[in-house]
Amino acid sequence: MAQGKPYIPEHERRSRERDGKIRLPYRHLLDVDDPHYYAISVHLEKMRRAGIQIDQAAADSATKLIHWEAERHE
């Protein structure tokens, strides 16, 4: 299995280079400086794919869950 950087399709790489920024999903609902931002975003994406509407309440619930899980594993 390949290791290192994840594969980014050419069109996405060009778009990122052109924009000069990294896209942060759900940045309007979450604190992007949260150390668990990525895990929370993944959880929200799973919720969205399951048909759950992603709003501030869903983001707050996901944040609490991920922080709770992180505390349990420390």
PDB file of N, H, CA, C and O in Angstrom:
ATOM      1  N   MET A   1       0.831  -1.163   0.000  1.00  0.00           N
ATOM      2  CA  MET A   1       0.000   0.000   0.000  1.00  0.00           C
ATOM      3  C   MET A   1       0.889   1.244   0.000  1.00  0.00           C
ATOM      4  O   MET A   1       1.945   1.262   0.633  1.00  0.00           O
ATOM      5  N   ALA A   2       0.458   2.272  -0.708  1.00  0.00           N
ATOM      6  H   ALA A   2      -0.399   2.258  -1.223  1.00  0.00           H
ATOM      7  CA  ALA A   2       1.247   3.493  -0.804  1.00  0.00           C
ATOM      8  C   ALA A   2       1.249   4.243   0.528  1.00  0.00           C
ATOM      9  O   ALA A   2       0.260   4.244   1.260  1.00  0.00           O
ATOM     10  N   GLN A   3       2.359   4.867   0.815  1.00  0.00           N
ATOM     11  H   GLN A   3       3.162   4.866   0.220  1.00  0.00           H
ATOM     12  CA  GLN A   3       2.457   5.659   2.029  1.00  0.00           C
ATOM     13  C   GLN A   3       2.889   7.060   1.646  1.00  0.00           C
ATOM     14  O   GLN A   3       3.314   7.306   0.517  1.00  0.00           O
ATOM     15  N   GLY A   4       2.778   7.965   2.584  1.00  0.00           N
ATOM     16  H   GLY A   4       2.433   7.766   3.501  1.00  0.00           H
ATOM     17  CA  GLY A   4       3.167   9.338   2.320  1.00  0.00           C
ATOM     18  C   GLY A   4       1.943  10.213   2.117  1.00  0.00           C
ATOM     19  O   GLY A   4       0.921  10.024   2.777  1.00  0.00           O
ATOM     20  N   LYS A   5       2.045  11.161   1.211  1.00  0.00           N
ATOM     21  H   LYS A   5       2.876  11.314   0.675  1.00  0.00           H
ATOM     22  CA  LYS A   5       0.966  12.100   0.968  1.00  0.00           C
ATOM     23  C   LYS A   5      -0.200  11.408   0.261  1.00  0.00           C
ATOM     24  O   LYS A   5       0.005  10.527  -0.574  1.00  0.00           O
ATOM     25  N   PRO A   6      -1.434  11.817   0.605  1.00  0.00           N
ATOM     26  CA  PRO A   6      -2.585  11.215  -0.069  1.00  0.00           C
ATOM     27  C   PRO A   6      -2.646  11.657  -1.528  1.00  0.00           C
ATOM     28  O   PRO A   6      -2.152  12.727  -1.883  1.00  0.00           O
ATOM     29  N   TYR A   7      -3.255  10.827  -2.365  1.00  0.00           N
ATOM     30  H   TYR A   7      -3.657   9.958  -2.076  1.00  0.00           H
ATOM     31  CA  TYR A   7      -3.420  11.154  -3.778  1.00  0.00           C
ATOM     32  C   TYR A   7      -4.411  12.294  -3.916  1.00  0.00           C
ATOM     33  O   TYR A   7      -5.499  12.256  -3.342  1.00  0.00           O
ATOM     34  N   ILE A   8      -4.034  13.303  -4.675  1.00  0.00           N
ATOM     35  H   ILE A   8      -3.150  13.335  -5.141  1.00  0.00           H
ATOM     36  CA  ILE A   8      -4.916  14.423  -4.979  1.00  0.00           C
ATOM     37  C   ILE A   8      -5.058  14.474  -6.495  1.00  0.00           C
ATOM     38  O   ILE A   8      -4.057  14.609  -7.200  1.00  0.00           O
ATOM     39  N   PRO A   9      -6.294  14.369  -7.016  1.00  0.00           N
ATOM     40  CA  PRO A   9      -6.483  14.430  -8.468  1.00  0.00           C
ATOM     41  C   PRO A   9      -5.892  15.711  -9.050  1.00  0.00           C
ATOM     42  O   PRO A   9      -5.857  16.749  -8.390  1.00  0.00           O
ATOM     43  N   GLU A  10      -5.435  15.622 -10.278  1.00  0.00           N
ATOM     44  H   GLU A  10      -5.463  14.779 -10.814  1.00  0.00           H
ATOM     45  CA  GLU A  10      -4.770  16.749 -10.940  1.00  0.00           C
ATOM     46  C   GLU A  10      -5.637  18.008 -10.925  1.00  0.00           C
ATOM     47  O   GLU A  10      -5.135  19.091 -10.622  1.00  0.00           O
ATOM     48  N   HIS A  11      -6.924  17.888 -11.245  1.00  0.00           N
ATOM     49  H   HIS A  11      -7.331  17.008 -11.491  1.00  0.00           H
ATOM     50  CA  HIS A  11      -7.776  19.077 -11.285  1.00  0.00           C
ATOM     51  C   HIS A  11      -7.903  19.724  -9.907  1.00  0.00           C
ATOM     52  O   HIS A  11      -7.989  20.947  -9.800  1.00  0.00           O
ATOM     53  N   GLU A  12      -7.914  18.913  -8.863  1.00  0.00           N
ATOM     54  H   GLU A  12      -7.844  17.920  -8.950  1.00  0.00           H
ATOM     55  CA  GLU A  12      -7.991  19.463  -7.511  1.00  0.00           C
ATOM     56  C   GLU A  12      -6.675  20.130  -7.122  1.00  0.00           C
ATOM     57  O   GLU A  12      -6.677  21.188  -6.492  1.00  0.00           O
ATOM     58  N   ARG A  13      -5.570  19.528  -7.489  1.00  0.00           N
ATOM     59  H   ARG A  13      -5.569  18.669  -8.001  1.00  0.00           H
ATOM     60  CA  ARG A  13      -4.265  20.116  -7.193  1.00  0.00           C
ATOM     61  C   ARG A  13      -4.129  21.474  -7.868  1.00  0.00           C
ATOM     62  O   ARG A  13      -3.675  22.438  -7.251  1.00  0.00           O
ATOM     63  N   ARG A  14      -4.526  21.548  -9.139  1.00  0.00           N
ATOM     64  H   ARG A  14      -4.895  20.765  -9.640  1.00  0.00           H
ATOM     65  CA  ARG A  14      -4.453  22.836  -9.862  1.00  0.00           C
ATOM     66  C   ARG A  14      -5.342  23.878  -9.208  1.00  0.00           C
ATOM     67  O   ARG A  14      -4.957  25.041  -9.085  1.00  0.00           O
ATOM     68  N   SER A  15      -6.542  23.459  -8.786  1.00  0.00           N
ATOM     69  H   SER A  15      -6.854  22.515  -8.887  1.00  0.00           H
ATOM     70  CA  SER A  15      -7.464  24.384  -8.142  1.00  0.00           C
ATOM     71  C   SER A  15      -6.881  24.916  -6.837  1.00  0.00           C
ATOM     72  O   SER A  15      -6.993  26.105  -6.539  1.00  0.00           O
ATOM     73  N   ARG A  16      -6.261  24.031  -6.061  1.00  0.00           N
ATOM     74  H   ARG A  16      -6.170  23.065  -6.303  1.00  0.00           H
ATOM     75  CA  ARG A  16      -5.639  24.462  -4.804  1.00  0.00           C
ATOM     76  C   ARG A  16      -4.488  25.420  -5.061  1.00  0.00           C
ATOM     77  O   ARG A  16      -4.323  26.409  -4.347  1.00  0.00           O
ATOM     78  N   GLU A  17      -3.697  25.127  -6.075  1.00  0.00           N
ATOM     79  H   GLU A  17      -3.831  24.324  -6.655  1.00  0.00           H
ATOM     80  CA  GLU A  17      -2.579  26.017  -6.399  1.00  0.00           C
ATOM     81  C   GLU A  17      -3.100  27.375  -6.852  1.00  0.00           C
ATOM     82  O   GLU A  17      -2.556  28.414  -6.479  1.00  0.00           O
ATOM     83  N   ARG A  18      -4.151  27.359  -7.653  1.00  0.00           N
ATOM     84  H   ARG A  18      -4.593  26.514  -7.956  1.00  0.00           H
ATOM     85  CA  ARG A  18      -4.711  28.610  -8.170  1.00  0.00           C
ATOM     86  C   ARG A  18      -5.301  29.435  -7.029  1.00  0.00           C
ATOM     87  O   ARG A  18      -5.105  30.649  -6.971  1.00  0.00           O
ATOM     88  N   ASP A  19      -6.018  28.781  -6.132  1.00  0.00           N
ATOM     89  H   ASP A  19      -6.177  27.795  -6.180  1.00  0.00           H
ATOM     90  CA  ASP A  19      -6.637  29.495  -5.013  1.00  0.00           C
ATOM     91  C   ASP A  19      -5.614  29.955  -3.991  1.00  0.00           C
ATOM     92  O   ASP A  19      -5.807  30.962  -3.310  1.00  0.00           O
ATOM     93  N   GLY A  20      -4.524  29.207  -3.891  1.00  0.00           N
ATOM     94  H   GLY A  20      -4.368  28.389  -4.445  1.00  0.00           H
ATOM     95  CA  GLY A  20      -3.502  29.548  -2.919  1.00  0.00           C
ATOM     96  C   GLY A  20      -3.929  29.294  -1.484  1.00  0.00           C
ATOM     97  O   GLY A  20      -3.391  29.893  -0.553  1.00  0.00           O
ATOM     98  N   LYS A  21      -4.896  28.405  -1.308  1.00  0.00           N
ATOM     99  H   LYS A  21      -5.333  27.918  -2.064  1.00  0.00           H
ATOM    100  CA  LYS A  21      -5.351  28.112   0.051  1.00  0.00           C
ATOM    101  C   LYS A  21      -5.809  26.669   0.127  1.00  0.00           C
ATOM    102  O   LYS A  21      -6.054  26.015  -0.887  1.00  0.00           O
ATOM    103  N   ILE A  22      -5.917  26.199   1.335  1.00  0.00           N
ATOM    104  H   ILE A  22      -5.718  26.730   2.159  1.00  0.00           H
ATOM    105  CA  ILE A  22      -6.406  24.848   1.590  1.00  0.00           C
ATOM    106  C   ILE A  22      -7.901  24.947   1.881  1.00  0.00           C
ATOM    107  O   ILE A  22      -8.341  25.831   2.615  1.00  0.00           O
ATOM    108  N   ARG A  23      -8.661  24.053   1.314  1.00  0.00           N
ATOM    109  H   ARG A  23      -8.304  23.334   0.717  1.00  0.00           H
ATOM    110  CA  ARG A  23     -10.096  24.041   1.577  1.00  0.00           C
ATOM    111  C   ARG A  23     -10.361  23.337   2.907  1.00  0.00           C
ATOM    112  O   ARG A  23      -9.836  22.255   3.171  1.00  0.00           O
ATOM    113  N   LEU A  24     -11.179  23.969   3.728  1.00  0.00           N
ATOM    114  H   LEU A  24     -11.606  24.848   3.513  1.00  0.00           H
ATOM    115  CA  LEU A  24     -11.527  23.401   5.028  1.00  0.00           C
ATOM    116  C   LEU A  24     -13.040  23.215   5.072  1.00  0.00           C
ATOM    117  O   LEU A  24     -13.782  24.180   5.253  1.00  0.00           O
ATOM    118  N   PRO A  25     -13.497  21.971   4.907  1.00  0.00           N
ATOM    119  CA  PRO A  25     -14.942  21.760   4.952  1.00  0.00           C
ATOM    120  C   PRO A  25     -15.508  22.090   6.326  1.00  0.00           C
ATOM    121  O   PRO A  25     -14.857  21.873   7.348  1.00  0.00           O
ATOM    122  N   TYR A  26     -16.692  22.601   6.336  1.00  0.00           N
ATOM    123  H   TYR A  26     -17.221  22.777   5.506  1.00  0.00           H
ATOM    124  CA  TYR A  26     -17.424  22.940   7.569  1.00  0.00           C
ATOM    125  C   TYR A  26     -16.737  24.033   8.390  1.00  0.00           C
ATOM    126  O   TYR A  26     -17.009  24.176   9.582  1.00  0.00           O
ATOM    127  N   ARG A  27     -15.857  24.795   7.764  1.00  0.00           N
ATOM    128  H   ARG A  27     -15.636  24.679   6.796  1.00  0.00           H
ATOM    129  CA  ARG A  27     -15.148  25.848   8.506  1.00  0.00           C
ATOM    130  C   ARG A  27     -16.110  26.914   9.037  1.00  0.00           C
ATOM    131  O   ARG A  27     -15.798  27.609  10.003  1.00  0.00           O
ATOM    132  N   HIS A  28     -17.273  27.040   8.405  1.00  0.00           N
ATOM    133  H   HIS A  28     -17.526  26.475   7.620  1.00  0.00           H
ATOM    134  CA  HIS A  28     -18.252  28.018   8.868  1.00  0.00           C
ATOM    135  C   HIS A  28     -18.985  27.544  10.128  1.00  0.00           C
ATOM    136  O   HIS A  28     -19.668  28.331  10.784  1.00  0.00           O
ATOM    137  N   LEU A  29     -18.842  26.265  10.461  1.00  0.00           N
ATOM    138  H   LEU A  29     -18.288  25.626   9.928  1.00  0.00           H
ATOM    139  CA  LEU A  29     -19.518  25.716  11.629  1.00  0.00           C
ATOM    140  C   LEU A  29     -18.564  25.341  12.767  1.00  0.00           C
ATOM    141  O   LEU A  29     -18.992  25.180  13.910  1.00  0.00           O
ATOM    142  N   LEU A  30     -17.286  25.205  12.457  1.00  0.00           N
ATOM    143  H   LEU A  30     -16.938  25.336  11.529  1.00  0.00           H
ATOM    144  CA  LEU A  30     -16.312  24.700  13.429  1.00  0.00           C
ATOM    145  C   LEU A  30     -15.189  25.700  13.672  1.00  0.00           C
ATOM    146  O   LEU A  30     -14.979  26.631  12.895  1.00  0.00           O
ATOM    147  N   ASP A  31     -14.482  25.482  14.761  1.00  0.00           N
ATOM    148  H   ASP A  31     -14.652  24.725  15.392  1.00  0.00           H
ATOM    149  CA  ASP A  31     -13.272  26.247  15.057  1.00  0.00           C
ATOM    150  C   ASP A  31     -12.118  25.573  14.309  1.00  0.00           C
ATOM    151  O   ASP A  31     -11.720  24.460  14.653  1.00  0.00           O
ATOM    152  N   VAL A  32     -11.586  26.240  13.295  1.00  0.00           N
ATOM    153  H   VAL A  32     -11.910  27.144  13.015  1.00  0.00           H
ATOM    154  CA  VAL A  32     -10.530  25.616  12.485  1.00  0.00           C
ATOM    155  C   VAL A  32      -9.230  25.443  13.258  1.00  0.00           C
ATOM    156  O   VAL A  32      -8.343  24.722  12.803  1.00  0.00           O
ATOM    157  N   ASP A  33      -9.095  26.079  14.403  1.00  0.00           N
ATOM    158  H   ASP A  33      -9.816  26.665  14.773  1.00  0.00           H
ATOM    159  CA  ASP A  33      -7.904  25.914  15.237  1.00  0.00           C
ATOM    160  C   ASP A  33      -8.051  24.774  16.243  1.00  0.00           C
ATOM    161  O   ASP A  33      -7.114  24.477  16.984  1.00  0.00           O
ATOM    162  N   ASP A  34      -9.206  24.144  16.273  1.00  0.00           N
ATOM    163  H   ASP A  34      -9.967  24.385  15.671  1.00  0.00           H
ATOM    164  CA  ASP A  34      -9.439  23.000  17.165  1.00  0.00           C
ATOM    165  C   ASP A  34      -8.487  21.877  16.760  1.00  0.00           C
ATOM    166  O   ASP A  34      -8.419  21.531  15.581  1.00  0.00           O
ATOM    167  N   PRO A  35      -7.753  21.304  17.706  1.00  0.00           N
ATOM    168  CA  PRO A  35      -6.815  20.233  17.354  1.00  0.00           C
ATOM    169  C   PRO A  35      -7.508  18.991  16.788  1.00  0.00           C
ATOM    170  O   PRO A  35      -6.855  18.144  16.179  1.00  0.00           O
ATOM    171  N   HIS A  36      -8.813  18.877  16.982  1.00  0.00           N
ATOM    172  H   HIS A  36      -9.344  19.565  17.477  1.00  0.00           H
ATOM    173  CA  HIS A  36      -9.572  17.734  16.480  1.00  0.00           C
ATOM    174  C   HIS A  36     -10.423  18.106  15.266  1.00  0.00           C
ATOM    175  O   HIS A  36     -11.358  17.388  14.913  1.00  0.00           O
ATOM    176  N   TYR A  37     -10.098  19.220  14.638  1.00  0.00           N
ATOM    177  H   TYR A  37      -9.338  19.804  14.924  1.00  0.00           H
ATOM    178  CA  TYR A  37     -10.888  19.709  13.499  1.00  0.00           C
ATOM    179  C   TYR A  37     -11.063  18.639  12.427  1.00  0.00           C
ATOM    180  O   TYR A  37     -12.173  18.441  11.932  1.00  0.00           O
ATOM    181  N   TYR A  38      -9.999  17.955  12.065  1.00  0.00           N
ATOM    182  H   TYR A  38      -9.097  18.116  12.467  1.00  0.00           H
ATOM    183  CA  TYR A  38     -10.074  16.963  10.995  1.00  0.00           C
ATOM    184  C   TYR A  38     -11.023  15.827  11.373  1.00  0.00           C
ATOM    185  O   TYR A  38     -11.863  15.434  10.563  1.00  0.00           O
ATOM    186  N   ALA A  39     -10.904  15.302  12.574  1.00  0.00           N
ATOM    187  H   ALA A  39     -10.222  15.622  13.232  1.00  0.00           H
ATOM    188  CA  ALA A  39     -11.768  14.205  13.012  1.00  0.00           C
ATOM    189  C   ALA A  39     -13.231  14.643  13.062  1.00  0.00           C
ATOM    190  O   ALA A  39     -14.124  13.877  12.699  1.00  0.00           O
ATOM    191  N   ILE A  40     -13.473  15.856  13.502  1.00  0.00           N
ATOM    192  H   ILE A  40     -12.748  16.479  13.797  1.00  0.00           H
ATOM    193  CA  ILE A  40     -14.841  16.371  13.555  1.00  0.00           C
ATOM    194  C   ILE A  40     -15.395  16.511  12.142  1.00  0.00           C
ATOM    195  O   ILE A  40     -16.548  16.161  11.890  1.00  0.00           O
ATOM    196  N   SER A  41     -14.589  17.017  11.227  1.00  0.00           N
ATOM    197  H   SER A  41     -13.652  17.301  11.432  1.00  0.00           H
ATOM    198  CA  SER A  41     -15.016  17.166   9.836  1.00  0.00           C
ATOM    199  C   SER A  41     -15.351  15.822   9.202  1.00  0.00           C
ATOM    200  O   SER A  41     -16.333  15.704   8.469  1.00  0.00           O
ATOM    201  N   VAL A  42     -14.542  14.818   9.480  1.00  0.00           N
ATOM    202  H   VAL A  42     -13.744  14.914  10.075  1.00  0.00           H
ATOM    203  CA  VAL A  42     -14.807  13.473   8.957  1.00  0.00           C
ATOM    204  C   VAL A  42     -16.128  12.958   9.499  1.00  0.00           C
ATOM    205  O   VAL A  42     -16.932  12.393   8.758  1.00  0.00           O
ATOM    206  N   HIS A  43     -16.352  13.152  10.788  1.00  0.00           N
ATOM    207  H   HIS A  43     -15.699  13.611  11.391  1.00  0.00           H
ATOM    208  CA  HIS A  43     -17.605  12.701  11.394  1.00  0.00           C
ATOM    209  C   HIS A  43     -18.798  13.429  10.766  1.00  0.00           C
ATOM    210  O   HIS A  43     -19.817  12.802  10.475  1.00  0.00           O
ATOM    211  N   LEU A  44     -18.684  14.734  10.556  1.00  0.00           N
ATOM    212  H   LEU A  44     -17.857  15.243  10.792  1.00  0.00           H
ATOM    213  CA  LEU A  44     -19.767  15.487   9.929  1.00  0.00           C
ATOM    214  C   LEU A  44     -20.023  15.008   8.502  1.00  0.00           C
ATOM    215  O   LEU A  44     -21.171  14.948   8.061  1.00  0.00           O
ATOM    216  N   GLU A  45     -18.967  14.672   7.791  1.00  0.00           N
ATOM    217  H   GLU A  45     -18.035  14.720   8.150  1.00  0.00           H
ATOM    218  CA  GLU A  45     -19.141  14.179   6.422  1.00  0.00           C
ATOM    219  C   GLU A  45     -19.867  12.837   6.428  1.00  0.00           C
ATOM    220  O   GLU A  45     -20.707  12.594   5.561  1.00  0.00           O
ATOM    221  N   LYS A  46     -19.568  11.972   7.372  1.00  0.00           N
ATOM    222  H   LYS A  46     -18.886  12.169   8.076  1.00  0.00           H
ATOM    223  CA  LYS A  46     -20.284  10.699   7.491  1.00  0.00           C
ATOM    224  C   LYS A  46     -21.760  10.952   7.786  1.00  0.00           C
ATOM    225  O   LYS A  46     -22.637  10.297   7.221  1.00  0.00           O
ATOM    226  N   MET A  47     -22.023  11.902   8.671  1.00  0.00           N
ATOM    227  H   MET A  47     -21.311  12.434   9.129  1.00  0.00           H
ATOM    228  CA  MET A  47     -23.401  12.246   8.993  1.00  0.00           C
ATOM    229  C   MET A  47     -24.131  12.759   7.755  1.00  0.00           C
ATOM    230  O   MET A  47     -25.272  12.375   7.498  1.00  0.00           O
ATOM    231  N   ARG A  48     -23.472  13.627   6.991  1.00  0.00           N
ATOM    232  H   ARG A  48     -22.545  13.939   7.200  1.00  0.00           H
ATOM    233  CA  ARG A  48     -24.083  14.180   5.782  1.00  0.00           C
ATOM    234  C   ARG A  48     -24.416  13.073   4.793  1.00  0.00           C
ATOM    235  O   ARG A  48     -25.497  13.066   4.204  1.00  0.00           O
ATOM    236  N   ARG A  49     -23.493  12.141   4.613  1.00  0.00           N
ATOM    237  H   ARG A  49     -22.615  12.147   5.092  1.00  0.00           H
ATOM    238  CA  ARG A  49     -23.713  11.038   3.685  1.00  0.00           C
ATOM    239  C   ARG A  49     -24.827  10.112   4.149  1.00  0.00           C
ATOM    240  O   ARG A  49     -25.455   9.433   3.337  1.00  0.00           O
ATOM    241  N   ALA A  50     -25.072  10.085   5.457  1.00  0.00           N
ATOM    242  H   ALA A  50     -24.562  10.637   6.116  1.00  0.00           H
ATOM    243  CA  ALA A  50     -26.152   9.270   6.002  1.00  0.00           C
ATOM    244  C   ALA A  50     -27.505   9.971   5.894  1.00  0.00           C
ATOM    245  O   ALA A  50     -28.534   9.413   6.274  1.00  0.00           O
ATOM    246  N   GLY A  51     -27.495  11.184   5.379  1.00  0.00           N
ATOM    247  H   GLY A  51     -26.659  11.638   5.071  1.00  0.00           H
ATOM    248  CA  GLY A  51     -28.747  11.906   5.180  1.00  0.00           C
ATOM    249  C   GLY A  51     -29.106  12.880   6.277  1.00  0.00           C
ATOM    250  O   GLY A  51     -30.218  13.409   6.295  1.00  0.00           O
ATOM    251  N   ILE A  52     -28.189  13.127   7.189  1.00  0.00           N
ATOM    252  H   ILE A  52     -27.286  12.698   7.175  1.00  0.00           H
ATOM    253  CA  ILE A  52     -28.439  14.065   8.278  1.00  0.00           C
ATOM    254  C   ILE A  52     -28.086  15.481   7.812  1.00  0.00           C
ATOM    255  O   ILE A  52     -27.030  15.716   7.225  1.00  0.00           O
ATOM    256  N   GLN A  53     -28.987  16.401   8.088  1.00  0.00           N
ATOM    257  H   GLN A  53     -29.845  16.210   8.565  1.00  0.00           H
ATOM    258  CA  GLN A  53     -28.731  17.793   7.726  1.00  0.00           C
ATOM    259  C   GLN A  53     -27.648  18.354   8.645  1.00  0.00           C
ATOM    260  O   GLN A  53     -27.750  18.257   9.868  1.00  0.00           O
ATOM    261  N   ILE A  54     -26.628  18.931   8.054  1.00  0.00           N
ATOM    262  H   ILE A  54     -26.545  19.010   7.061  1.00  0.00           H
ATOM    263  CA  ILE A  54     -25.520  19.478   8.840  1.00  0.00           C
ATOM    264  C   ILE A  54     -25.793  20.953   9.120  1.00  0.00           C
ATOM    265  O   ILE A  54     -25.772  21.793   8.219  1.00  0.00           O
ATOM    266  N   ASP A  55     -26.044  21.238  10.377  1.00  0.00           N
ATOM    267  H   ASP A  55     -26.061  20.556  11.109  1.00  0.00           H
ATOM    268  CA  ASP A  55     -26.255  22.607  10.823  1.00  0.00           C
ATOM    269  C   ASP A  55     -25.418  22.823  12.086  1.00  0.00           C
ATOM    270  O   ASP A  55     -24.621  21.963  12.461  1.00  0.00           O
ATOM    271  N   GLN A  56     -25.599  23.956  12.730  1.00  0.00           N
ATOM    272  H   GLN A  56     -26.246  24.655  12.426  1.00  0.00           H
ATOM    273  CA  GLN A  56     -24.775  24.258  13.903  1.00  0.00           C
ATOM    274  C   GLN A  56     -25.003  23.250  15.019  1.00  0.00           C
ATOM    275  O   GLN A  56     -24.057  22.890  15.720  1.00  0.00           O
ATOM    276  N   ALA A  57     -26.231  22.789  15.199  1.00  0.00           N
ATOM    277  H   ALA A  57     -27.000  23.082  14.629  1.00  0.00           H
ATOM    278  CA  ALA A  57     -26.512  21.806  16.250  1.00  0.00           C
ATOM    279  C   ALA A  57     -25.779  20.493  15.973  1.00  0.00           C
ATOM    280  O   ALA A  57     -25.229  19.885  16.892  1.00  0.00           O
ATOM    281  N   ALA A  58     -25.768  20.058  14.727  1.00  0.00           N
ATOM    282  H   ALA A  58     -26.214  20.552  13.981  1.00  0.00           H
ATOM    283  CA  ALA A  58     -25.053  18.826  14.359  1.00  0.00           C
ATOM    284  C   ALA A  58     -23.557  19.010  14.571  1.00  0.00           C
ATOM    285  O   ALA A  58     -22.882  18.103  15.059  1.00  0.00           O
ATOM    286  N   ALA A  59     -23.035  20.174  14.209  1.00  0.00           N
ATOM    287  H   ALA A  59     -23.583  20.911  13.813  1.00  0.00           H
ATOM    288  CA  ALA A  59     -21.607  20.445  14.377  1.00  0.00           C
ATOM    289  C   ALA A  59     -21.238  20.461  15.863  1.00  0.00           C
ATOM    290  O   ALA A  59     -20.188  19.947  16.249  1.00  0.00           O
ATOM    291  N   ASP A  60     -22.096  21.047  16.688  1.00  0.00           N
ATOM    292  H   ASP A  60     -22.948  21.465  16.375  1.00  0.00           H
ATOM    293  CA  ASP A  60     -21.840  21.078  18.129  1.00  0.00           C
ATOM    294  C   ASP A  60     -21.850  19.660  18.717  1.00  0.00           C
ATOM    295  O   ASP A  60     -21.017  19.327  19.559  1.00  0.00           O
ATOM    296  N   SER A  61     -22.790  18.838  18.270  1.00  0.00           N
ATOM    297  H   SER A  61     -23.467  19.109  17.586  1.00  0.00           H
ATOM    298  CA  SER A  61     -22.866  17.453  18.749  1.00  0.00           C
ATOM    299  C   SER A  61     -21.637  16.660  18.328  1.00  0.00           C
ATOM    300  O   SER A  61     -21.072  15.915  19.130  1.00  0.00           O
ATOM    301  N   ALA A  62     -21.222  16.815  17.076  1.00  0.00           N
ATOM    302  H   ALA A  62     -21.681  17.419  16.425  1.00  0.00           H
ATOM    303  CA  ALA A  62     -20.037  16.106  16.581  1.00  0.00           C
ATOM    304  C   ALA A  62     -18.795  16.546  17.344  1.00  0.00           C
ATOM    305  O   ALA A  62     -17.939  15.724  17.668  1.00  0.00           O
ATOM    306  N   THR A  63     -18.697  17.831  17.629  1.00  0.00           N
ATOM    307  H   THR A  63     -19.393  18.499  17.366  1.00  0.00           H
ATOM    308  CA  THR A  63     -17.550  18.352  18.367  1.00  0.00           C
ATOM    309  C   THR A  63     -17.497  17.744  19.770  1.00  0.00           C
ATOM    310  O   THR A  63     -16.435  17.315  20.221  1.00  0.00           O
ATOM    311  N   LYS A  64     -18.636  17.706  20.457  1.00  0.00           N
ATOM    312  H   LYS A  64     -19.499  18.055  20.091  1.00  0.00           H
ATOM    313  CA  LYS A  64     -18.677  17.109  21.796  1.00  0.00           C
ATOM    314  C   LYS A  64     -18.291  15.640  21.752  1.00  0.00           C
ATOM    315  O   LYS A  64     -17.528  15.171  22.597  1.00  0.00           O
ATOM    316  N   LEU A  65     -18.812  14.910  20.772  1.00  0.00           N
ATOM    317  H   LEU A  65     -19.431  15.291  20.086  1.00  0.00           H
ATOM    318  CA  LEU A  65     -18.513  13.479  20.661  1.00  0.00           C
ATOM    319  C   LEU A  65     -17.029  13.241  20.428  1.00  0.00           C
ATOM    320  O   LEU A  65     -16.423  12.412  21.107  1.00  0.00           O
ATOM    321  N   ILE A  66     -16.438  13.953  19.484  1.00  0.00           N
ATOM    322  H   ILE A  66     -16.930  14.626  18.933  1.00  0.00           H
ATOM    323  CA  ILE A  66     -15.024  13.752  19.156  1.00  0.00           C
ATOM    324  C   ILE A  66     -14.142  14.149  20.333  1.00  0.00           C
ATOM    325  O   ILE A  66     -13.161  13.463  20.622  1.00  0.00           O
ATOM    326  N   HIS A  67     -14.470  15.240  21.013  1.00  0.00           N
ATOM    327  H   HIS A  67     -15.267  15.797  20.778  1.00  0.00           H
ATOM    328  CA  HIS A  67     -13.682  15.644  22.185  1.00  0.00           C
ATOM    329  C   HIS A  67     -13.813  14.604  23.301  1.00  0.00           C
ATOM    330  O   HIS A  67     -12.831  14.293  23.975  1.00  0.00           O
ATOM    331  N   TRP A  68     -15.013  14.069  23.498  1.00  0.00           N
ATOM    332  H   TRP A  68     -15.810  14.321  22.951  1.00  0.00           H
ATOM    333  CA  TRP A  68     -15.232  13.037  24.502  1.00  0.00           C
ATOM    334  C   TRP A  68     -14.405  11.791  24.166  1.00  0.00           C
ATOM    335  O   TRP A  68     -13.757  11.225  25.046  1.00  0.00           O
ATOM    336  N   GLU A  69     -14.425  11.360  22.893  1.00  0.00           N
ATOM    337  H   GLU A  69     -14.952  11.820  22.178  1.00  0.00           H
ATOM    338  CA  GLU A  69     -13.635  10.192  22.492  1.00  0.00           C
ATOM    339  C   GLU A  69     -12.149  10.434  22.689  1.00  0.00           C
ATOM    340  O   GLU A  69     -11.425   9.539  23.126  1.00  0.00           O
ATOM    341  N   ALA A  70     -11.691  11.636  22.371  1.00  0.00           N
ATOM    342  H   ALA A  70     -12.279  12.362  22.016  1.00  0.00           H
ATOM    343  CA  ALA A  70     -10.260  11.956  22.534  1.00  0.00           C
ATOM    344  C   ALA A  70      -9.849  11.907  23.997  1.00  0.00           C
ATOM    345  O   ALA A  70      -8.769  11.416  24.325  1.00  0.00           O
ATOM    346  N   GLU A  71     -10.701  12.411  24.870  1.00  0.00           N
ATOM    347  H   GLU A  71     -11.578  12.809  24.603  1.00  0.00           H
ATOM    348  CA  GLU A  71     -10.406  12.391  26.307  1.00  0.00           C
ATOM    349  C   GLU A  71     -10.326  10.958  26.833  1.00  0.00           C
ATOM    350  O   GLU A  71      -9.492  10.658  27.687  1.00  0.00           O
ATOM    351  N   ARG A  72     -11.177  10.085  26.337  1.00  0.00           N
ATOM    352  H   ARG A  72     -11.856  10.329  25.643  1.00  0.00           H
ATOM    353  CA  ARG A  72     -11.193   8.702  26.783  1.00  0.00           C
ATOM    354  C   ARG A  72      -9.925   7.961  26.388  1.00  0.00           C
ATOM    355  O   ARG A  72      -9.522   7.012  27.060  1.00  0.00           O
ATOM    356  N   HIS A  73      -9.293   8.392  25.294  1.00  0.00           N
ATOM    357  H   HIS A  73      -9.621   9.163  24.748  1.00  0.00           H
ATOM    358  CA  HIS A  73      -8.120   7.683  24.788  1.00  0.00           C
ATOM    359  C   HIS A  73      -6.802   8.314  25.224  1.00  0.00           C
ATOM    360  O   HIS A  73      -5.736   7.888  24.780  1.00  0.00           O
ATOM    361  N   GLU A  74      -6.864   9.313  26.077  1.00  0.00           N
ATOM    362  H   GLU A  74      -7.730   9.659  26.438  1.00  0.00           H
ATOM    363  CA  GLU A  74      -5.630   9.955  26.547  1.00  0.00           C
ATOM    364  C   GLU A  74      -5.031   9.214  27.698  1.00  0.00           C
ATOM    365  O   GLU A  74      -3.990   9.617  28.216  1.00  0.00           O
TER     366      GLU A  74
END
